Amino acid sequence: MALAAPAGFTSSNLVYQDSFSSSLDSDWHTYITSRAANGWAWNSYGSGGSGPGGPYDADYDMPSQVTVTNGLLNLTAAKQTVTGMNQGSVQSFPITSGAVSSYGNFEFNGGYLQISMKAPSGNGAWPGLWLMPGAGSSSGDNFEIDIQEGGYTGSGPANQAFSWHLHSPSGTVGGVVDTGVDLTAGFHTYGINWVPGQSITWYLDGRQIATVTSAQVQIPNQPMQLIMSNQVANSNA
């Protein structure tokens, strides 16, 4: 799905675009990874799967749940038991889901990034559009930019929640905004304008949601990869 240039930019500023026209290309891995993992799948169980780990996920991500149809990337969560790894312990997960990462392929340091997404619905729906240090970074997993971490978080209706965060060595800032819009009913454009070392501004359909500056917390200035995941939270969340 091609997107128009955001306000203040033109088509000549474009450096990368993926419209998922026919199939998943070589820019993408079908697992979650990071700089600290040296590109290996998080919580690998040797089956090609991955998982973020911790006490809150009901899902384990498998390549079979990543498909491309009619110009859309589909990350499908299904009630399908799968055996995976969770921080060193083998366990059974009740949900099989999908995730992709651009580690070592498409990485960028600053600029405007926008993604068109139809958010999933249902109990525990926890879609994630996030950035972490890539292969071009000189350090480990010291930053995480959550472009949109929606779903179960916040005090308003879950299908209207826009959750944004920046995790950094100097602290974490973020929040949850009740957008007043059902984000599961159709496609919406999520974006960030990232000025390395200076600021990050979050957008929904061109409308500013939040801004963080270096006066508040350390802003990353290093190549970062894009991760897109369809996580499902369990009852601990």
C-alpha positions as CSV (number, residue, x, y, z in Angstrom):
1,M,0.0,0.0,0.0
2,A,1.8,3.1,-1.2
3,L,1.6,6.2,1.0
4,A,1.7,9.9,0.1
5,A,4.7,11.9,1.4
6,P,4.0,13.3,4.9
7,A,3.7,17.0,5.5
8,G,7.0,18.8,4.9
9,F,8.4,16.1,2.6
10,T,8.1,15.3,-1.1
11,S,8.5,12.1,-3.1
12,S,12.1,13.0,-3.8
13,N,12.9,12.6,-0.1
14,L,11.9,8.9,-0.3
15,V,14.8,6.5,0.6
16,Y,12.9,3.3,1.2
17,Q,9.4,1.9,0.5
18,D,7.8,-1.6,0.6
19,S,4.3,-2.0,-0.7
20,F,4.4,-5.8,-0.3
21,S,3.2,-6.2,-3.8
22,S,3.5,-10.0,-4.2
23,S,5.7,-11.7,-1.7
24,L,8.0,-11.0,1.3
25,D,11.3,-9.8,-0.1
26,S,14.8,-10.4,1.3
27,D,14.7,-7.2,3.4
28,W,12.7,-9.0,6.0
29,H,13.3,-11.8,8.5
30,T,10.3,-13.7,9.8
31,Y,11.4,-13.4,13.4
32,I,12.3,-10.9,16.1
33,T,16.0,-10.1,16.6
34,S,18.3,-7.3,17.8
35,R,21.9,-6.1,18.0
36,A,22.5,-7.8,21.3
37,A,21.4,-11.1,19.7
38,N,23.7,-10.5,16.7
39,G,20.8,-11.1,14.3
40,W,19.7,-14.4,15.8
41,A,16.1,-15.0,16.6
42,W,15.0,-14.1,20.1
43,N,14.1,-17.1,22.3
44,S,14.8,-19.5,19.4
45,Y,13.7,-23.1,19.8
46,G,15.3,-24.2,16.6
47,S,12.0,-24.2,14.7
48,G,12.5,-20.8,13.0
49,G,10.3,-19.1,15.6
50,S,10.9,-16.3,18.0
51,G,9.4,-14.5,21.0
52,P,9.9,-11.4,23.0
53,G,10.0,-13.4,26.2
54,G,8.9,-12.4,29.7
55,P,5.7,-13.1,31.6
56,Y,3.1,-11.2,29.4
57,D,3.0,-12.9,26.0
58,A,0.5,-15.7,25.1
59,D,2.0,-15.9,21.6
60,Y,5.1,-17.4,20.0
61,D,6.0,-16.1,16.5
62,M,6.4,-18.5,13.6
63,P,7.2,-17.9,10.0
64,S,4.0,-19.7,8.9
65,Q,2.0,-16.8,10.4
66,V,3.6,-14.3,8.0
67,T,2.0,-14.0,4.6
68,V,1.6,-11.4,1.8
69,T,-1.7,-11.2,-0.1
70,N,-3.1,-8.6,-2.4
71,G,-0.4,-6.0,-1.5
72,L,-0.8,-6.6,2.3
73,L,1.6,-8.0,4.9
74,N,-0.5,-10.2,7.2
75,L,0.8,-11.1,10.7
76,T,-1.8,-13.6,11.8
77,A,-2.5,-14.6,15.4
78,A,-4.4,-17.9,15.8
79,K,-5.4,-20.1,18.7
80,Q,-2.9,-22.8,17.8
81,T,-0.7,-24.3,20.5
82,V,3.1,-24.1,19.7
83,T,6.1,-25.1,21.7
84,G,8.7,-22.3,22.1
85,M,11.3,-20.8,24.3
86,N,10.8,-18.2,27.0
87,Q,14.1,-16.8,28.4
88,G,15.7,-20.2,28.7
89,S,12.7,-22.2,29.5
90,V,10.8,-24.4,27.1
91,Q,7.0,-23.9,27.3
92,S,3.8,-24.2,25.4
93,F,2.2,-21.1,24.0
94,P,-1.6,-21.1,23.3
95,I,-1.2,-18.6,20.4
96,T,0.8,-18.8,17.3
97,S,1.5,-15.4,15.7
98,G,3.8,-13.6,13.3
99,A,6.5,-11.0,13.3
100,V,9.1,-9.5,10.9
101,S,12.3,-7.5,11.4
102,S,14.6,-5.7,9.0
103,Y,17.8,-6.3,10.9
104,G,20.9,-6.0,8.8
105,N,18.9,-5.0,5.7
106,F,16.8,-1.9,6.0
107,E,18.1,0.3,8.8
108,F,18.1,4.0,9.1
109,N,19.3,6.8,11.4
110,G,16.6,9.6,11.5
111,G,14.0,10.8,9.2
112,Y,10.3,10.3,8.8
113,L,9.0,6.7,8.9
114,Q,5.3,5.9,8.3
115,I,3.4,2.7,8.2
116,S,-0.2,1.9,7.2
117,M,-1.7,-0.7,9.5
118,K,-5.1,-2.1,10.4
119,A,-4.9,-2.9,14.1
120,P,-6.0,-6.4,15.2
121,S,-9.0,-6.8,17.6
122,G,-9.9,-9.3,20.3
123,N,-8.8,-10.0,23.8
124,G,-5.1,-9.3,24.4
125,A,-4.5,-7.8,21.0
126,W,-1.1,-6.2,21.2
127,P,0.2,-4.9,17.8
128,G,3.7,-3.5,17.8
129,L,5.5,-1.2,15.4
130,W,8.9,-0.7,16.9
131,L,12.6,0.2,16.3
132,M,15.7,-1.2,17.9
133,P,19.4,-0.8,17.2
134,G,20.4,-2.6,14.0
135,A,23.5,-4.4,12.8
136,G,25.0,-1.0,12.0
137,S,24.9,0.1,15.6
138,S,28.0,0.0,17.7
139,S,26.1,-0.9,20.9
140,G,23.6,-3.4,22.2
141,D,19.8,-3.0,22.8
142,N,20.2,0.3,24.5
143,F,17.2,2.0,22.8
144,E,13.7,1.1,21.7
145,I,11.3,3.4,19.9
146,D,7.6,2.2,20.1
147,I,5.9,3.8,17.1
148,Q,2.6,2.2,18.2
149,E,2.1,-0.4,20.9
150,G,-1.7,-0.6,20.9
151,G,-4.3,-2.8,22.3
152,Y,-4.7,-3.7,25.9
153,T,-2.9,-0.7,27.4
154,G,-4.6,2.5,28.6
155,S,-7.8,3.4,30.4
156,G,-10.0,4.0,27.3
157,P,-11.4,1.5,24.8
158,A,-8.6,-0.9,23.7
159,N,-9.5,-0.5,20.1
160,Q,-8.8,3.3,20.3
161,A,-5.5,3.1,22.2
162,F,-2.3,4.6,20.7
163,S,0.6,3.7,23.0
164,W,4.0,5.4,22.3
165,H,7.3,5.0,24.1
166,L,11.0,5.7,24.0
167,H,13.2,3.4,26.1
168,S,16.7,4.8,26.5
169,P,19.8,4.5,28.8
170,S,18.7,7.7,30.6
171,G,15.1,6.6,31.2
172,T,11.8,5.8,29.6
173,V,9.1,8.3,28.5
174,G,5.8,7.5,26.8
175,G,2.0,7.3,27.3
176,V,-1.3,6.0,26.0
177,V,-3.6,8.3,24.0
178,D,-7.3,7.6,23.6
179,T,-7.6,8.6,19.9
180,G,-11.4,8.5,19.8
181,V,-11.0,6.4,16.6
182,D,-11.6,2.6,16.2
183,L,-8.2,1.7,14.9
184,T,-9.3,-1.9,14.2
185,A,-12.0,-0.8,11.7
186,G,-9.7,0.2,8.9
187,F,-6.2,1.2,7.9
188,H,-4.5,4.2,9.7
189,T,-1.1,5.7,9.1
190,Y,1.3,5.7,12.0
191,G,4.5,7.8,11.8
192,I,7.5,9.2,13.6
193,N,9.7,12.1,12.7
194,W,13.0,11.3,14.3
195,V,15.8,13.9,14.5
196,P,18.9,12.0,15.7
197,G,20.1,13.1,19.1
198,Q,17.4,15.8,19.3
199,S,13.8,14.8,19.2
200,I,11.1,12.3,18.1
201,T,7.5,13.2,17.2
202,W,4.7,10.7,16.9
203,Y,1.8,11.0,14.4
204,L,-1.5,9.3,13.6
205,D,-2.9,10.0,10.2
206,G,-0.8,13.2,10.1
207,R,-2.0,14.4,13.5
208,Q,0.7,15.0,16.1
209,I,0.3,12.7,19.1
210,A,3.4,13.3,21.2
211,T,6.9,14.8,21.1
212,V,10.0,14.0,23.1
213,T,13.2,16.1,23.1
214,S,16.7,15.6,24.4
215,A,15.9,17.9,27.3
216,Q,13.7,15.1,28.6
217,V,15.6,11.9,27.7
218,Q,18.4,10.7,25.5
219,I,17.4,10.5,21.8
220,P,19.1,7.8,19.8
221,N,21.6,8.6,17.1
222,Q,22.4,5.2,15.5
223,P,21.1,3.0,12.8
224,M,17.9,1.2,13.9
225,Q,15.9,-1.7,12.4
226,L,12.1,-1.9,12.1
227,I,10.2,-4.7,13.8
228,M,6.5,-5.3,13.2
229,S,4.7,-7.9,15.4
230,N,1.3,-9.1,16.3
231,Q,1.7,-10.0,19.9
232,V,-1.1,-11.3,22.2
233,A,-1.0,-10.5,25.9
234,N,-1.9,-13.1,28.5
235,S,-3.8,-12.5,31.7
236,N,-0.7,-11.3,33.5
237,A,-0.6,-8.1,31.5
